Amino acid sequence: MHKKILIVDDYESICNSLAMLFREDGYLVDNTSDSSEAALLIKKNRYDACVFDYKMKPLTGIDLLKMVKNKDPGCSVFIISGVLSIELISADKSVVSLATGLITKPFDAEELLKKIAAVLYIL
């Protein structure tokens, strides 16, 4: 069975590139650069994993993380962001306990793919 992933990043090029990479690896992917649209997708669908950019408007990656975890506590969620944002996120223990991983930009897309595969296929 194919695993389903949601990718949300306000940089459309990053969002589309990651979506293409995951599709090529056999995942079912929903992706958007609009965090409000992501909230609707979360309400309508179930995901095995999510990749959210931290700094977005109107909803942040943390807002989306909390929405996903309220709906499906077993979903693996990765937050991607710049170094300073990752340091701020890491200081918030409630967020760290919800997120599966924090990924610093710039990141290696293949490494992200491996991290998600490692989490999804041990479930």
Disulfide bonds with the S-S distance in Angstrom:
none
